[in-house]
């Protein structure tokens, strides 16, 4: 069982906690299988916990923490959590960028942000495309960049199919990996 130590400020309902635990387990497995250095493995573990730590916070609080702008509610929890992390002393850019942009995508990510983006999408508790996503999750240690490109493509296709707006950051990410 994956160990998850929730930050005191987390606002996460039980269903979301289960998702986060699965994301952390996937990130920990990949870090172990890729034999990451301890500092990078710790960053992967931490972003897994922190990425949705404010997912169930009230909209007014998310907007206050996220700062100025008119982002849609469904993406506010990333910027809000990143800003709160800064106020609590977090200084690792790879952690802050991963948490801030995990729902949208970010062309400036290194492996930590990319790993979170993939784990959030590929975690086994999601009900769609189970076999395809399980294959990609298992294949990641053999072709990190190829799996990342495929996950970005799948997420962008879903966004377009659902008629949702593409954020400029998501388009820049696609242009960086295609």
PyMOL CGO cylinders between C-alpha atoms (Angstrom):
from pymol import cmd
from pymol.cgo import CYLINDER

trace = [
    CYLINDER, 0.00, 0.00, 0.00, 1.30, 3.41, -0.94, 0.3, 1, 1, 1, 1, 1, 1,
    CYLINDER, 1.30, 3.41, -0.94, 2.01, 5.79, 1.92, 0.3, 1, 1, 1, 1, 1, 1,
    CYLINDER, 2.01, 5.79, 1.92, 0.29, 9.15, 1.56, 0.3, 1, 1, 1, 1, 1, 1,
    CYLINDER, 0.29, 9.15, 1.56, 0.83, 11.91, 4.09, 0.3, 1, 1, 1, 1, 1, 1,
    CYLINDER, 0.83, 11.91, 4.09, -1.80, 14.57, 3.43, 0.3, 1, 1, 1, 1, 1, 1,
    CYLINDER, -1.80, 14.57, 3.43, -0.87, 18.23, 3.90, 0.3, 1, 1, 1, 1, 1, 1,
    CYLINDER, -0.87, 18.23, 3.90, -2.82, 19.86, 6.73, 0.3, 1, 1, 1, 1, 1, 1,
    CYLINDER, -2.82, 19.86, 6.73, -4.41, 22.27, 4.26, 0.3, 1, 1, 1, 1, 1, 1,
    CYLINDER, -4.41, 22.27, 4.26, -5.70, 19.57, 1.88, 0.3, 1, 1, 1, 1, 1, 1,
    CYLINDER, -5.70, 19.57, 1.88, -9.39, 19.64, 1.02, 0.3, 1, 1, 1, 1, 1, 1,
    CYLINDER, -9.39, 19.64, 1.02, -10.05, 16.28, -0.56, 0.3, 1, 1, 1, 1, 1, 1,
    CYLINDER, -10.05, 16.28, -0.56, -13.09, 14.02, -0.33, 0.3, 1, 1, 1, 1, 1, 1,
    CYLINDER, -13.09, 14.02, -0.33, -12.70, 10.24, 0.03, 0.3, 1, 1, 1, 1, 1, 1,
    CYLINDER, -12.70, 10.24, 0.03, -13.22, 9.45, -3.66, 0.3, 1, 1, 1, 1, 1, 1,
    CYLINDER, -13.22, 9.45, -3.66, -10.52, 11.93, -4.64, 0.3, 1, 1, 1, 1, 1, 1,
    CYLINDER, -10.52, 11.93, -4.64, -8.19, 10.56, -1.95, 0.3, 1, 1, 1, 1, 1, 1,
    CYLINDER, -8.19, 10.56, -1.95, -8.47, 7.15, -3.59, 0.3, 1, 1, 1, 1, 1, 1,
    CYLINDER, -8.47, 7.15, -3.59, -7.56, 8.69, -6.97, 0.3, 1, 1, 1, 1, 1, 1,
    CYLINDER, -7.56, 8.69, -6.97, -4.57, 10.48, -5.45, 0.3, 1, 1, 1, 1, 1, 1,
    CYLINDER, -4.57, 10.48, -5.45, -3.40, 7.29, -3.77, 0.3, 1, 1, 1, 1, 1, 1,
    CYLINDER, -3.40, 7.29, -3.77, -3.52, 5.46, -7.12, 0.3, 1, 1, 1, 1, 1, 1,
    CYLINDER, -3.52, 5.46, -7.12, -1.60, 8.29, -8.83, 0.3, 1, 1, 1, 1, 1, 1,
    CYLINDER, -1.60, 8.29, -8.83, 1.07, 8.18, -6.11, 0.3, 1, 1, 1, 1, 1, 1,
    CYLINDER, 1.07, 8.18, -6.11, 1.33, 4.39, -6.39, 0.3, 1, 1, 1, 1, 1, 1,
    CYLINDER, 1.33, 4.39, -6.39, 1.86, 4.65, -10.15, 0.3, 1, 1, 1, 1, 1, 1,
    CYLINDER, 1.86, 4.65, -10.15, 4.46, 7.41, -9.80, 0.3, 1, 1, 1, 1, 1, 1,
    CYLINDER, 4.46, 7.41, -9.80, 6.28, 5.46, -7.08, 0.3, 1, 1, 1, 1, 1, 1,
    CYLINDER, 6.28, 5.46, -7.08, 6.29, 2.31, -9.25, 0.3, 1, 1, 1, 1, 1, 1,
    CYLINDER, 6.29, 2.31, -9.25, 7.68, 4.19, -12.24, 0.3, 1, 1, 1, 1, 1, 1,
    CYLINDER, 7.68, 4.19, -12.24, 10.32, 5.92, -10.09, 0.3, 1, 1, 1, 1, 1, 1,
    CYLINDER, 10.32, 5.92, -10.09, 11.43, 2.55, -8.72, 0.3, 1, 1, 1, 1, 1, 1,
    CYLINDER, 11.43, 2.55, -8.72, 11.41, 0.84, -12.14, 0.3, 1, 1, 1, 1, 1, 1,
    CYLINDER, 11.41, 0.84, -12.14, 13.32, 3.74, -13.74, 0.3, 1, 1, 1, 1, 1, 1,
    CYLINDER, 13.32, 3.74, -13.74, 15.76, 3.75, -10.80, 0.3, 1, 1, 1, 1, 1, 1,
    CYLINDER, 15.76, 3.75, -10.80, 15.39, 7.49, -10.32, 0.3, 1, 1, 1, 1, 1, 1,
    CYLINDER, 15.39, 7.49, -10.32, 17.73, 9.31, -7.95, 0.3, 1, 1, 1, 1, 1, 1,
    CYLINDER, 17.73, 9.31, -7.95, 16.14, 9.74, -4.49, 0.3, 1, 1, 1, 1, 1, 1,
    CYLINDER, 16.14, 9.74, -4.49, 15.53, 13.50, -4.91, 0.3, 1, 1, 1, 1, 1, 1,
    CYLINDER, 15.53, 13.50, -4.91, 13.66, 13.04, -8.18, 0.3, 1, 1, 1, 1, 1, 1,
    CYLINDER, 13.66, 13.04, -8.18, 11.71, 10.04, -6.84, 0.3, 1, 1, 1, 1, 1, 1,
    CYLINDER, 11.71, 10.04, -6.84, 10.67, 12.15, -3.84, 0.3, 1, 1, 1, 1, 1, 1,
    CYLINDER, 10.67, 12.15, -3.84, 9.49, 14.95, -6.17, 0.3, 1, 1, 1, 1, 1, 1,
    CYLINDER, 9.49, 14.95, -6.17, 7.39, 12.44, -8.14, 0.3, 1, 1, 1, 1, 1, 1,
    CYLINDER, 7.39, 12.44, -8.14, 5.84, 11.12, -4.91, 0.3, 1, 1, 1, 1, 1, 1,
    CYLINDER, 5.84, 11.12, -4.91, 5.14, 14.64, -3.66, 0.3, 1, 1, 1, 1, 1, 1,
    CYLINDER, 5.14, 14.64, -3.66, 3.46, 15.88, -6.85, 0.3, 1, 1, 1, 1, 1, 1,
    CYLINDER, 3.46, 15.88, -6.85, 1.23, 12.83, -6.80, 0.3, 1, 1, 1, 1, 1, 1,
    CYLINDER, 1.23, 12.83, -6.80, -0.05, 13.83, -3.37, 0.3, 1, 1, 1, 1, 1, 1,
    CYLINDER, -0.05, 13.83, -3.37, -0.20, 17.56, -4.00, 0.3, 1, 1, 1, 1, 1, 1,
    CYLINDER, -0.20, 17.56, -4.00, -1.73, 17.77, -7.49, 0.3, 1, 1, 1, 1, 1, 1,
    CYLINDER, -1.73, 17.77, -7.49, -5.35, 17.41, -6.33, 0.3, 1, 1, 1, 1, 1, 1,
    CYLINDER, -5.35, 17.41, -6.33, -4.89, 18.45, -2.69, 0.3, 1, 1, 1, 1, 1, 1,
    CYLINDER, -4.89, 18.45, -2.69, -7.32, 21.36, -3.17, 0.3, 1, 1, 1, 1, 1, 1,
    CYLINDER, -7.32, 21.36, -3.17, -9.62, 19.67, -5.69, 0.3, 1, 1, 1, 1, 1, 1,
    CYLINDER, -9.62, 19.67, -5.69, -12.62, 19.81, -3.34, 0.3, 1, 1, 1, 1, 1, 1,
    CYLINDER, -12.62, 19.81, -3.34, -12.02, 23.30, -1.94, 0.3, 1, 1, 1, 1, 1, 1,
    CYLINDER, -12.02, 23.30, -1.94, -14.78, 25.91, -2.38, 0.3, 1, 1, 1, 1, 1, 1,
    CYLINDER, -14.78, 25.91, -2.38, -14.63, 27.95, -5.58, 0.3, 1, 1, 1, 1, 1, 1,
    CYLINDER, -14.63, 27.95, -5.58, -14.18, 31.26, -3.74, 0.3, 1, 1, 1, 1, 1, 1,
    CYLINDER, -14.18, 31.26, -3.74, -11.12, 29.91, -1.93, 0.3, 1, 1, 1, 1, 1, 1,
    CYLINDER, -11.12, 29.91, -1.93, -9.68, 28.45, -5.12, 0.3, 1, 1, 1, 1, 1, 1,
    CYLINDER, -9.68, 28.45, -5.12, -10.10, 31.77, -6.94, 0.3, 1, 1, 1, 1, 1, 1,
    CYLINDER, -10.10, 31.77, -6.94, -8.47, 33.66, -4.06, 0.3, 1, 1, 1, 1, 1, 1,
    CYLINDER, -8.47, 33.66, -4.06, -5.51, 31.27, -3.93, 0.3, 1, 1, 1, 1, 1, 1,
    CYLINDER, -5.51, 31.27, -3.93, -5.12, 30.96, -7.71, 0.3, 1, 1, 1, 1, 1, 1,
    CYLINDER, -5.12, 30.96, -7.71, -4.72, 34.71, -8.10, 0.3, 1, 1, 1, 1, 1, 1,
    CYLINDER, -4.72, 34.71, -8.10, -5.99, 37.02, -10.82, 0.3, 1, 1, 1, 1, 1, 1,
    CYLINDER, -5.99, 37.02, -10.82, -7.49, 35.61, -13.99, 0.3, 1, 1, 1, 1, 1, 1,
    CYLINDER, -7.49, 35.61, -13.99, -10.65, 33.99, -15.18, 0.3, 1, 1, 1, 1, 1, 1,
    CYLINDER, -10.65, 33.99, -15.18, -9.69, 30.33, -15.35, 0.3, 1, 1, 1, 1, 1, 1,
    CYLINDER, -9.69, 30.33, -15.35, -12.55, 27.80, -15.39, 0.3, 1, 1, 1, 1, 1, 1,
    CYLINDER, -12.55, 27.80, -15.39, -13.33, 26.19, -12.05, 0.3, 1, 1, 1, 1, 1, 1,
    CYLINDER, -13.33, 26.19, -12.05, -12.10, 22.73, -13.12, 0.3, 1, 1, 1, 1, 1, 1,
    CYLINDER, -12.10, 22.73, -13.12, -8.50, 23.97, -13.51, 0.3, 1, 1, 1, 1, 1, 1,
    CYLINDER, -8.50, 23.97, -13.51, -8.23, 26.32, -10.52, 0.3, 1, 1, 1, 1, 1, 1,
    CYLINDER, -8.23, 26.32, -10.52, -7.05, 23.71, -8.02, 0.3, 1, 1, 1, 1, 1, 1,
    CYLINDER, -7.05, 23.71, -8.02, -3.60, 23.36, -9.66, 0.3, 1, 1, 1, 1, 1, 1,
    CYLINDER, -3.60, 23.36, -9.66, -2.61, 27.05, -9.59, 0.3, 1, 1, 1, 1, 1, 1,
    CYLINDER, -2.61, 27.05, -9.59, -4.22, 27.45, -6.15, 0.3, 1, 1, 1, 1, 1, 1,
    CYLINDER, -4.22, 27.45, -6.15, -2.23, 24.53, -4.71, 0.3, 1, 1, 1, 1, 1, 1,
    CYLINDER, -2.23, 24.53, -4.71, 1.02, 25.74, -6.32, 0.3, 1, 1, 1, 1, 1, 1,
    CYLINDER, 1.02, 25.74, -6.32, 0.57, 29.22, -4.85, 0.3, 1, 1, 1, 1, 1, 1,
    CYLINDER, 0.57, 29.22, -4.85, -0.26, 27.77, -1.44, 0.3, 1, 1, 1, 1, 1, 1,
    CYLINDER, -0.26, 27.77, -1.44, 2.83, 25.55, -1.64, 0.3, 1, 1, 1, 1, 1, 1,
    CYLINDER, 2.83, 25.55, -1.64, 4.99, 28.62, -2.30, 0.3, 1, 1, 1, 1, 1, 1,
    CYLINDER, 4.99, 28.62, -2.30, 3.51, 30.32, 0.76, 0.3, 1, 1, 1, 1, 1, 1,
    CYLINDER, 3.51, 30.32, 0.76, 4.43, 27.21, 2.79, 0.3, 1, 1, 1, 1, 1, 1,
    CYLINDER, 4.43, 27.21, 2.79, 8.04, 27.34, 1.59, 0.3, 1, 1, 1, 1, 1, 1,
    CYLINDER, 8.04, 27.34, 1.59, 8.09, 24.96, -1.40, 0.3, 1, 1, 1, 1, 1, 1,
    CYLINDER, 8.09, 24.96, -1.40, 10.95, 25.97, -3.70, 0.3, 1, 1, 1, 1, 1, 1,
    CYLINDER, 10.95, 25.97, -3.70, 11.34, 23.07, -6.14, 0.3, 1, 1, 1, 1, 1, 1,
    CYLINDER, 11.34, 23.07, -6.14, 10.39, 24.50, -9.56, 0.3, 1, 1, 1, 1, 1, 1,
    CYLINDER, 10.39, 24.50, -9.56, 9.63, 21.03, -10.98, 0.3, 1, 1, 1, 1, 1, 1,
    CYLINDER, 9.63, 21.03, -10.98, 7.12, 20.39, -8.18, 0.3, 1, 1, 1, 1, 1, 1,
    CYLINDER, 7.12, 20.39, -8.18, 5.47, 23.79, -8.50, 0.3, 1, 1, 1, 1, 1, 1,
    CYLINDER, 5.47, 23.79, -8.50, 5.20, 23.58, -12.30, 0.3, 1, 1, 1, 1, 1, 1,
    CYLINDER, 5.20, 23.58, -12.30, 3.85, 20.02, -12.18, 0.3, 1, 1, 1, 1, 1, 1,
    CYLINDER, 3.85, 20.02, -12.18, 1.13, 20.91, -9.67, 0.3, 1, 1, 1, 1, 1, 1,
    CYLINDER, 1.13, 20.91, -9.67, 0.25, 24.25, -11.30, 0.3, 1, 1, 1, 1, 1, 1,
    CYLINDER, 0.25, 24.25, -11.30, -0.20, 22.89, -14.83, 0.3, 1, 1, 1, 1, 1, 1,
    CYLINDER, -0.20, 22.89, -14.83, -1.25, 19.25, -14.34, 0.3, 1, 1, 1, 1, 1, 1,
    CYLINDER, -1.25, 19.25, -14.34, -4.77, 19.70, -15.73, 0.3, 1, 1, 1, 1, 1, 1,
    CYLINDER, -4.77, 19.70, -15.73, -3.74, 21.79, -18.73, 0.3, 1, 1, 1, 1, 1, 1,
    CYLINDER, -3.74, 21.79, -18.73, -0.23, 20.76, -19.74, 0.3, 1, 1, 1, 1, 1, 1,
    CYLINDER, -0.23, 20.76, -19.74, 2.97, 22.76, -19.93, 0.3, 1, 1, 1, 1, 1, 1,
    CYLINDER, 2.97, 22.76, -19.93, 5.71, 22.69, -22.57, 0.3, 1, 1, 1, 1, 1, 1,
    CYLINDER, 5.71, 22.69, -22.57, 8.35, 23.67, -20.00, 0.3, 1, 1, 1, 1, 1, 1,
    CYLINDER, 8.35, 23.67, -20.00, 7.99, 20.51, -17.93, 0.3, 1, 1, 1, 1, 1, 1,
    CYLINDER, 7.99, 20.51, -17.93, 10.84, 18.15, -17.21, 0.3, 1, 1, 1, 1, 1, 1,
    CYLINDER, 10.84, 18.15, -17.21, 10.24, 14.53, -16.24, 0.3, 1, 1, 1, 1, 1, 1,
    CYLINDER, 10.24, 14.53, -16.24, 8.40, 15.33, -12.99, 0.3, 1, 1, 1, 1, 1, 1,
    CYLINDER, 8.40, 15.33, -12.99, 5.61, 17.32, -14.64, 0.3, 1, 1, 1, 1, 1, 1,
    CYLINDER, 5.61, 17.32, -14.64, 5.36, 14.88, -17.51, 0.3, 1, 1, 1, 1, 1, 1,
    CYLINDER, 5.36, 14.88, -17.51, 5.20, 11.92, -15.14, 0.3, 1, 1, 1, 1, 1, 1,
    CYLINDER, 5.20, 11.92, -15.14, 2.37, 13.53, -13.15, 0.3, 1, 1, 1, 1, 1, 1,
    CYLINDER, 2.37, 13.53, -13.15, 0.44, 14.39, -16.32, 0.3, 1, 1, 1, 1, 1, 1,
    CYLINDER, 0.44, 14.39, -16.32, 0.66, 10.75, -17.39, 0.3, 1, 1, 1, 1, 1, 1,
    CYLINDER, 0.66, 10.75, -17.39, -0.07, 9.22, -13.98, 0.3, 1, 1, 1, 1, 1, 1,
    CYLINDER, -0.07, 9.22, -13.98, -3.14, 11.42, -13.51, 0.3, 1, 1, 1, 1, 1, 1,
    CYLINDER, -3.14, 11.42, -13.51, -4.48, 10.12, -16.84, 0.3, 1, 1, 1, 1, 1, 1,
    CYLINDER, -4.48, 10.12, -16.84, -3.27, 6.52, -16.68, 0.3, 1, 1, 1, 1, 1, 1,
    CYLINDER, -3.27, 6.52, -16.68, -4.11, 5.63, -13.07, 0.3, 1, 1, 1, 1, 1, 1,
    CYLINDER, -4.11, 5.63, -13.07, -6.11, 2.37, -13.07, 0.3, 1, 1, 1, 1, 1, 1,
    CYLINDER, -6.11, 2.37, -13.07, -9.22, 3.65, -11.27, 0.3, 1, 1, 1, 1, 1, 1,
    CYLINDER, -9.22, 3.65, -11.27, -10.47, 5.55, -14.28, 0.3, 1, 1, 1, 1, 1, 1,
    CYLINDER, -10.47, 5.55, -14.28, -13.17, 3.67, -16.20, 0.3, 1, 1, 1, 1, 1, 1,
    CYLINDER, -13.17, 3.67, -16.20, -12.37, 4.54, -19.84, 0.3, 1, 1, 1, 1, 1, 1,
    CYLINDER, -12.37, 4.54, -19.84, -9.96, 2.79, -22.20, 0.3, 1, 1, 1, 1, 1, 1,
    CYLINDER, -9.96, 2.79, -22.20, -8.73, 0.54, -19.39, 0.3, 1, 1, 1, 1, 1, 1,
    CYLINDER, -8.73, 0.54, -19.39, -6.67, -1.84, -21.53, 0.3, 1, 1, 1, 1, 1, 1,
    CYLINDER, -6.67, -1.84, -21.53, -5.05, 0.95, -23.58, 0.3, 1, 1, 1, 1, 1, 1,
    CYLINDER, -5.05, 0.95, -23.58, -4.20, 2.98, -20.50, 0.3, 1, 1, 1, 1, 1, 1,
    CYLINDER, -4.20, 2.98, -20.50, -2.84, -0.07, -18.64, 0.3, 1, 1, 1, 1, 1, 1,
    CYLINDER, -2.84, -0.07, -18.64, -0.62, -0.87, -21.62, 0.3, 1, 1, 1, 1, 1, 1,
    CYLINDER, -0.62, -0.87, -21.62, 0.73, 2.69, -21.68, 0.3, 1, 1, 1, 1, 1, 1,
    CYLINDER, 0.73, 2.69, -21.68, 1.32, 2.68, -17.92, 0.3, 1, 1, 1, 1, 1, 1,
    CYLINDER, 1.32, 2.68, -17.92, 3.28, -0.58, -18.18, 0.3, 1, 1, 1, 1, 1, 1,
    CYLINDER, 3.28, -0.58, -18.18, 5.18, 0.58, -21.29, 0.3, 1, 1, 1, 1, 1, 1,
    CYLINDER, 5.18, 0.58, -21.29, 6.30, 3.92, -19.79, 0.3, 1, 1, 1, 1, 1, 1,
    CYLINDER, 6.30, 3.92, -19.79, 9.55, 2.55, -18.36, 0.3, 1, 1, 1, 1, 1, 1,
    CYLINDER, 9.55, 2.55, -18.36, 10.55, 1.40, -21.87, 0.3, 1, 1, 1, 1, 1, 1,
    CYLINDER, 10.55, 1.40, -21.87, 9.55, 4.55, -23.78, 0.3, 1, 1, 1, 1, 1, 1,
    CYLINDER, 9.55, 4.55, -23.78, 8.88, 7.51, -21.46, 0.3, 1, 1, 1, 1, 1, 1,
    CYLINDER, 8.88, 7.51, -21.46, 8.78, 10.10, -24.26, 0.3, 1, 1, 1, 1, 1, 1,
    CYLINDER, 8.78, 10.10, -24.26, 6.65, 7.98, -26.58, 0.3, 1, 1, 1, 1, 1, 1,
    CYLINDER, 6.65, 7.98, -26.58, 4.08, 7.29, -23.88, 0.3, 1, 1, 1, 1, 1, 1,
    CYLINDER, 4.08, 7.29, -23.88, 4.04, 10.96, -22.95, 0.3, 1, 1, 1, 1, 1, 1,
    CYLINDER, 4.04, 10.96, -22.95, 3.37, 11.96, -26.56, 0.3, 1, 1, 1, 1, 1, 1,
    CYLINDER, 3.37, 11.96, -26.56, 0.53, 9.42, -26.75, 0.3, 1, 1, 1, 1, 1, 1,
    CYLINDER, 0.53, 9.42, -26.75, -1.04, 10.64, -23.49, 0.3, 1, 1, 1, 1, 1, 1,
    CYLINDER, -1.04, 10.64, -23.49, -0.88, 14.28, -24.65, 0.3, 1, 1, 1, 1, 1, 1,
    CYLINDER, -0.88, 14.28, -24.65, -2.53, 13.28, -27.92, 0.3, 1, 1, 1, 1, 1, 1,
    CYLINDER, -2.53, 13.28, -27.92, -5.27, 11.30, -26.15, 0.3, 1, 1, 1, 1, 1, 1,
    CYLINDER, -5.27, 11.30, -26.15, -6.02, 14.13, -23.74, 0.3, 1, 1, 1, 1, 1, 1,
    CYLINDER, -6.02, 14.13, -23.74, -6.18, 16.72, -26.51, 0.3, 1, 1, 1, 1, 1, 1,
    CYLINDER, -6.18, 16.72, -26.51, -8.45, 14.48, -28.59, 0.3, 1, 1, 1, 1, 1, 1,
    CYLINDER, -8.45, 14.48, -28.59, -10.79, 14.08, -25.61, 0.3, 1, 1, 1, 1, 1, 1,
    CYLINDER, -10.79, 14.08, -25.61, -10.82, 17.84, -25.03, 0.3, 1, 1, 1, 1, 1, 1,
    CYLINDER, -10.82, 17.84, -25.03, -11.77, 18.47, -28.65, 0.3, 1, 1, 1, 1, 1, 1,
    CYLINDER, -11.77, 18.47, -28.65, -14.34, 15.64, -28.72, 0.3, 1, 1, 1, 1, 1, 1,
    CYLINDER, -14.34, 15.64, -28.72, -16.02, 17.10, -25.64, 0.3, 1, 1, 1, 1, 1, 1,
    CYLINDER, -16.02, 17.10, -25.64, -16.12, 20.56, -27.23, 0.3, 1, 1, 1, 1, 1, 1,
    CYLINDER, -16.12, 20.56, -27.23, -13.94, 22.09, -24.53, 0.3, 1, 1, 1, 1, 1, 1,
    CYLINDER, -13.94, 22.09, -24.53, -11.52, 24.94, -25.06, 0.3, 1, 1, 1, 1, 1, 1,
    CYLINDER, -11.52, 24.94, -25.06, -7.84, 24.24, -25.64, 0.3, 1, 1, 1, 1, 1, 1,
    CYLINDER, -7.84, 24.24, -25.64, -5.60, 26.27, -23.39, 0.3, 1, 1, 1, 1, 1, 1,
    CYLINDER, -5.60, 26.27, -23.39, -2.59, 27.93, -25.05, 0.3, 1, 1, 1, 1, 1, 1,
    CYLINDER, -2.59, 27.93, -25.05, -0.34, 25.90, -22.72, 0.3, 1, 1, 1, 1, 1, 1,
    CYLINDER, -0.34, 25.90, -22.72, -1.86, 22.64, -24.01, 0.3, 1, 1, 1, 1, 1, 1,
    CYLINDER, -1.86, 22.64, -24.01, -1.31, 23.68, -27.63, 0.3, 1, 1, 1, 1, 1, 1,
    CYLINDER, -1.31, 23.68, -27.63, 2.30, 24.67, -26.85, 0.3, 1, 1, 1, 1, 1, 1,
    CYLINDER, 2.30, 24.67, -26.85, 2.82, 21.30, -25.16, 0.3, 1, 1, 1, 1, 1, 1,
    CYLINDER, 2.82, 21.30, -25.16, 1.53, 19.44, -28.23, 0.3, 1, 1, 1, 1, 1, 1,
    CYLINDER, 1.53, 19.44, -28.23, 3.72, 21.51, -30.52, 0.3, 1, 1, 1, 1, 1, 1,
    CYLINDER, 3.72, 21.51, -30.52, 6.73, 20.68, -28.31, 0.3, 1, 1, 1, 1, 1, 1,
    CYLINDER, 6.73, 20.68, -28.31, 6.18, 16.88, -28.38, 0.3, 1, 1, 1, 1, 1, 1,
    CYLINDER, 6.18, 16.88, -28.38, 4.67, 16.08, -31.78, 0.3, 1, 1, 1, 1, 1, 1,
]
cmd.load_cgo(trace, "trace")
